[in-house]
Amino acid sequence: MSERFLGGFLSIEEDLNSTLNQLTDDLMSLESANEVGAITSFVGIVRSTSDSEKKRVIGMEVEHWEERGKTSMTDIATRVGEKYGLVGVRIFHVYGKLSIGDPIVFVVLASKHRKEAFEAMEESIHLYKTESPVWKKEIYEDRTDKWIFTGS
């Protein structure tokens, strides 16, 4: 990858253990990496509580719209990157059958200074949660489930 701003999806079937390091290394291999003064990262994790249902979650299925998804995630990365003058942005959502404790999203930002990195991180998280074409099915301890659409 050599583009400054990228987004997309990763399958839970992939080995995600080194994803954060790979995304960070990718940003540090950009031509403009010598301008980087801060790397900020966020890894969202599947948790055992549901905000909407107040039930115990035992797993989650995540689906995405492949054709629109990569464009949507890259658009979010580009908008945030340009707004905050970032060196690079990577936003990748995980799809498939996830368990409690599994990573569900990776956001890595490279910036010249920490202030814009933290502000951009908050906005990146808000935008992928409200605009990405992702559907999540929470599976509850009582064996019921509920689909939640998170984007536009």
C-alpha angles and dihedrals in degrees: 000000000000103000116110096225121039138160136171147118138295127200118237084228089070121087099262096175094100098032095107091051092045093052091047092048089049092055091047090054093060117114090245095049091115087071093059114114098161140027116196123187138187127191115189114210130204106249132197098242131077119216093199102042104029088224133125111264118216099178147343138223116209123197129180140190100249097194094052100024102076091046091048094049092045090049090054091048091049095047093049093042093052095042093054098033093242124177091223145344134203122187118174127170122202121230135191134056106336130190130210108285095025118129112253102179139016122202119178123176130187116201142163093240136020098239096066090039093060094042091049091048092057091049093045091055092047093049098048090047092052104031111030117100096242130139121197125195111202111207113206134210090247087059094250120121141196132204116225121192110208104184148038 
